[in-house]
Amino acid sequence: MAKIMEGKGLAEDIRDSVKQKVEMLNGMGIEVGLALMLVGDNPSSKQYMAATLKACKGTGIKPYEYKFPESVSINELLNAVHSINNDERIHGLLVFFPLPRRINSRKIVNSILPEKDVDGLGSIPIGKFAAEESTLQLYSEQYDPAITHHLGFLPCTPFGVIRLLEYHKVEIKGKHAVVIGKSLAVGKPLSLMLLTKEATVTICHKETKNLAEMTRQADILCTAAGKPNLITGDMVKDGAVVVDIGINMLENGKVAGDIDFDSVSQKASLVTPVPGGVGPVTIAMLLENTVKSAKARI
Ligand code: NAD
């Protein structure tokens, strides 16, 4: 029976450290600000925003809410980003996805100044990461914020997964990691991070033939497909570590990940719950990046 890989303890440790840094900056007369941009009323985004606001409150980071109706134009959003870029009170901006289909999301993300792109999804931080110019951050929590400022931030969800694995003392080097999902926000950067940590990485996606054949090879299985019950116990190797990144709103109002928790936990040695696994760590990483951005601007 698997041990539960909770994210709460790690998230709390990160938030405590963020809180201390915020207090230090407050002592110097600097408030730390994070802008949150929400378009429309997607229930997952609203829930993510509410959880982020709560976490901001707990650490002393001042949130700035930018809410827009579904009908907003791309120019209105770009104007808001430009105003955030020029606002000295704000050190980071998180845009909640998905945006309406007619809005070019890449255009919005790329208009965020790289030093305020605390989710690291713009072309500049992604390019620097792919070129191994910012991977140093995967190895040290205590790196100089000025270096980050120059290098760009790492995306919060995959970075949080790496931190969660390390917190639970999971050896990554030399292991076979199978990642399900190849999105820019989760699957692709997570695969690169695992590769940087010297795992052998297989990336699966919706066109992968015989998914179970792949997943059964995994020492570390990370799923970010957004499909409830995609992974069942028979698809998991005995003793594997399973990280469920999926967040699915079920019709009954409950939140579930991508795995069938009961059958998977019979086979795995460690498994993350949903909610309470990767989610809280993602938010804590966002706050950590925000306070680093503020420190880098001193
Ligand atoms: P996405 O829709 O952009 O990407 C989904 C990926 O899964 C795609 O690459 C697709 O090819 C793959 N996929 C879909 N169905 C599949 C199948 N049947 N078999 C194999 N692969 C399949 O989504 P995303 O933004 O990467 O998010 C993925 C999930 O992670 C969602 O549930 C999202 O809510 C969740 N998420 C969680 C956090 C967190 O903090 N825990 C953060 C971001 C996203």
Residues whose N, C-alpha, C, O or C-beta is under 5 A from the ligand:
A	BS01	NAD	T157 I180 G181 K182 S183 A185 V186 G187 C204 H205 K206 A224 A225 G226 K227 I245 G246 I247 N248 V278 G279 T282
